[in-house]
């Protein structure tokens, strides 16, 4: 049993680190995009590019999209809660609030996923998972520092939007968990197409993108966000949720701030502080505690 669980855990932990690495780069790129492109239109560009990439990949592999209306209804719900709404809310929030404070807000997702997964899905809620989530969250707060927490209350609506985006991510993860069995590529492509159907008219009517003075840097930001932090990340997300549940997947939000520190060390010659090392240790310990063991109540019963 242990031999079977550990390779699977190591694979999923590796995917989690890859996902966090991809997503950690998106906050900086979003800052470049929203300087020129309004939040809804930036989200639309990101999603449409991602949908095109995954649809081409789907066809190249000889796969096809599901045809059941019930599945497409789920795709639209996931598209709203997992892409259209939270991406736009984070874009809007990052126009003003510091990235460190945004990281704390997004880091609330595992806590929301833990509770919502227990109430609305079949995921385990026990002392081990709760301990892992809280230890990881402690690592994030330790890394960011109390000075960012003191900023709570300024630009309250934008902060609330980012925090609510984290909850919506958790909701979408639960909806993904309930999708019928299919390849992550099929599910991911369907969700992104549904998201595009929502966002294109929202951008056209709300922002009138033909009036925007686009720059090459802003467009490049939108394309990058579509290819890596959305298209590739969606496939990884679907794979990890199917394997280990939404609470484990949500723990990648704890890795994103520490990866931001690593990007600074690699590309900006910024020193890595002892606080960052302590925070990284807490985060990995929390992920390990929450990730070991059965992800669902059914699996827990079988293990007994």
Secondary structure, 3 states (H helix, E strand, C coil): CHHHHHHHHHHHHHHHHHHHHHHHHHHHHHHHHHCCCCHHHHHHHHHHHHHHHHHHHHHHCCCCCCCCHHHHHHHHHHHHHHHHHHHHHHHHHCCCCCHHHHHHHHCCHHHHHHHHHHHHCCECCCHHHHHHHHHHHHHHHHHHCHHHHCCCCCCHHHHHHHHHHHHHHHHHHHHHHCCCCCCHHHHHHHHHHHHHHHHHHHHHHHCCHHHCCCCHHHHHHHHHHHHHHHHHHHHHHHHHHHHHCHHHHHCHHHHHHHHHHHHHHHHCCCCCCHHHHHHHHHHHHHHHHHHCCCCEHHHHHHHC
